[in-house]
Amino acid sequence: MTPTAFYSYLTSKGASVLNELRNDAHQNVILAEHPRYGEYGGICIMFPEYEVAFSTDFFDTEDLTARGDYQPLLLDGELKFAYEVN
């Protein structure tokens, strides 16, 4: 599924928002629970301004913060984390 199609899927199914943040690139980021798998699925990361979303292997929002190594970033249409670009 493309990131755009995944975003549409999450929004149409009412994915539960776990946290919202703004990263160093001034992008709004939504951390959401997968509507089908819930707590048994990885955290979904959504970028609402770009209408794209990505599934992750994270099961806890603790590391996914607005600052730090695991800060989610959207670069060239791909999900990256700060440690991958610094």
C-alpha positions in Angstrom: 0.0 0.0 0.0 1.4 3.4 -0.9 1.9 6.0 1.9 -1.0 8.1 0.5 -3.3 5.1 0.3 -2.3 4.1 3.9 -3.1 7.6 5.1 -6.5 7.4 3.5 -7.1 4.0 5.1 -6.2 5.3 8.5 -8.3 8.4 8.3 -11.3 6.6 6.9 -11.2 3.9 9.6 -10.8 6.4 12.4 -7.3 5.4 13.7 -6.9 6.3 17.4 -4.5 9.2 17.9 -1.9 8.4 20.6 0.1 11.6 20.4 0.7 14.6 18.2 4.0 16.5 17.8 5.9 18.9 15.7 9.4 17.9 14.6 12.5 20.0 13.9 11.5 20.3 10.2 8.3 22.0 11.4 6.2 19.0 10.2 3.1 18.0 12.2 3.3 14.4 13.1 0.4 12.1 14.4 1.2 8.9 16.1 -1.7 6.6 15.8 -2.8 3.1 16.6 -3.6 0.8 13.6 -7.4 0.6 13.4 -7.4 -3.1 12.7 -4.6 -4.4 14.9 -4.8 -1.9 17.8 -2.2 -2.4 20.5 -0.9 -5.6 18.7 0.2 -3.6 15.7 3.1 -1.2 15.3 2.6 2.5 15.8 1.5 4.3 12.6 3.1 7.7 11.8 1.0 10.2 9.9 2.0 13.4 8.2 -1.3 15.2 7.8 0.0 18.1 5.7 1.3 15.7 3.1 -1.5 13.1 3.5 1.0 10.2 3.9 1.3 7.6 6.6 3.7 4.8 7.5 3.6 1.7 9.6 6.5 1.1 12.0 7.9 -1.6 14.2 7.5 0.6 17.3 4.9 -0.6 19.9 5.5 2.3 22.3 5.4 6.1 21.7 8.0 6.7 24.4 10.9 7.0 21.9 9.0 8.7 19.2 9.4 12.3 20.3 9.6 15.8 18.8 13.3 15.9 19.6 16.0 13.2 19.8 17.2 10.3 17.8 13.8 8.8 17.0 12.2 12.0 15.9 10.1 11.1 12.8 10.8 13.1 9.7 9.4 13.1 6.2 12.2 13.5 3.7 11.8 13.0 -0.1 8.5 11.2 0.5 10.0 8.6 2.9 9.9 8.2 6.7 13.2 8.8 8.3 14.3 9.2 11.9 16.7 11.9 13.1 19.6 9.4 13.7 19.4 8.4 10.0 20.0 12.0 8.8 22.3 13.5 11.4 
